[in-house]
Amino acid sequence: MTLPDDLPLRARFISAMSNAAMTVTIVTTDGTAGRAGITVSAMTPVSADGDNPTLLVCVNRGSNSSARLLANGVFCVNVLRDDQSFISDAFASQRQSGGTTKFDCAQWESMATGAPRLVDPLVALDCRLTEIHSVGTHDILLGAVQDIFIAAEGAPLLYVNRGYGAVQKLPARA
C-alpha cells in the first residue's frame, strides 16, 4: 500500500510501523507505589554482557502504569504466547469494568524483585530499573535482568497490521 506523500509524517510513520511484526509483552510492576501493568510492543535486548543482561522497554508516560513503574524501580517483561491475546487486550485497556482489575484476567506469581509474572508466559524477564531516557511521549526504560523464566514450549504472540498474529515457520533452505 502506497501512502500519499502529503500525509503527515506521523501518520506515515504509524502506518509504516504497523507493518513491522512486534512481539507482544506485558510489563508489570509491584512495590510501594502499587501494582500496575501495561501492554508493550517496544521491547528489545540491549546486551547479554556485564554483571546482568540488559533489556529495553518503551512506556508511554501518559499511561496509568508509568509513574508506578518508575517509582517501584522494578518490572517484569512477560512475553505472551500466541494463545494469550486476551491478556494483551486487558492490559492495553485504560479502564476496567465491574470492579475488576487488569490482573484478574490471568494467574500471577512474584519474581525475585516482587514484580508480578504470569504463571504461564512464553518468557518472563525480571528487571531492576537502571536508566530512564525520555523521548517524545515515551520513557525508554533500561533494566538489569535479575531472573528469567522460560516455558518448555509455545510460540510468541505477534502484533502486525493492527492485529494479532502467530509465527509460521518457513521451510528450511536446501
N, C-alpha and C positions, 0 to 999 in steps of 0.2 A: 504494500500500500504506500503510495507516494503522497506526502502531505503538501499542501500549498506552501510556497515559500513565504507568503505574507502572514502565516500563522505565527503567533508569538513564540519566541524561543522556549519559554517554559512549557507551553503546550506540546511543542515538538519533542522536547526532552522527555516529558512524561510518556508520550506515545512511544518514543524510542526505547525507553526503559521497560515498557510493558512487553517488549519482545525478548528481553533477557530473562531466562529462567532463573528464579531465585529459590533457594531452599527456605522453607517456612519454619521460623523458630518462635518460641515463646520465651521472652526474657522475664524472669521473676526475681523478686527480692523479698526479704523479710528482715526485721530488726526493730530498732527503737522508733523509726519513722513509720512502721507498719508494713503490712503485706501488700504487694502490688505486682502487676504483670501486664505485659503488652505484647502484641504480635509484631514481629520484626522480620523483615526480609533482608536487611542490610547487615550481614554478619560475615566475617571472614577471619581466617587465621592470620596472624601477623608474623610470628616466629615460634619455632619449636625449641630454640636455643635459650640459654641463660638458666637461672635458677628455676623459673617456671615458664612454660609456654605462654604466649600472649595471644589474646583474642580481641577483635574489634567489633563493636556493635554501634549502630546509629539509632538514636531515640529522639523523637520529636519532643522538644521542650514543652510544647503545649499539651502533651498528653497528661492524663490524670496520674500516671505512674512515674513520670520523670523525676519529680522532686524526691519521692521516696527512694527511688533507685540511687540517686546521688547521696542522699542523707544516710542511707544504710551502708553504703560503701561496699556492698556485695551483690552479686547477681548470678543467676544460673541461666544458661542458654540451653533450652530444651529443643532439640531438633525433632520436629514432628515426623511421624510415619505417614505413609500415603493414605492411611485409613483414619486419620485424625484431623480432618479439615474442620470438624465441628468445634474442636478446641481453638483453632485459629480464629474462627468466627466469633467465639465467645470473648476472646481476648482482644479482638480488633474493635469490639463494640465499646462505646463510651458509657453506655447505660445498661443496667440490668433490670429485669422486671420481677415483680412479685417478691422482693426482698432477698433475691438470690445474689450471689457474688460470682465473679468470673471463675473463681476456683471451684465452684460447685459442679462444673462440667466434667471433672475428672478426679482421680485419686492422686494424692501428693505425699511426699515424704521429704524430710530435710536433708540437705547435703552438709558437708563439713562446715561451711560458712554460716549455715542456718537458712540459706536461700532454698525455696521450695523447688523440688524436682518432680516432674511427672513420674508416677510409678513405672510407666511403660513407654518412655520416649524411644526414638531410634538411638539418640545420643544425648547426653547431658554434660555440660561443662560448667563446673562450679568455679566462680571467679571472685577475686578481690579487685575492686576498682583501683587502678593505679594512675590513670591520667584522664582528663576531660578536655576536649577541644570543641569549642562552639563554632559552627559553620551554618550560616543562614538560620533556619528554623530548628536545626537539629544539634544535638550534642553527640560527638564521637567519643565513645567510652572505650578505653583500653583496660582490659582485665588480665590479671595474672591468674592462670588456671591453677586451682588448688586440688581439684579432684575431677575424675571423669567416670561416667557411666556409659557403657556401650552395650546395646541389645544384642542378643545372639543372632537375630535375623530381622529383616524388614528392609523397606526402601523409603527414601525421603519423600515428603510431600513437597511439591513444587508449586510456585505461583508464576504463571506466564500468560500473556494475552488476557490479563484481567480475570483470570480464573485458575482453579487448581488443576494440577496435572500430576502425572507419575512418570517415573523413569521407564523408558523402554530400551532394553539393551539392543545394540546393533550387532549384526552378525560379525564374527571375527574375520579379519582380513586374511587372505590366503598368502 
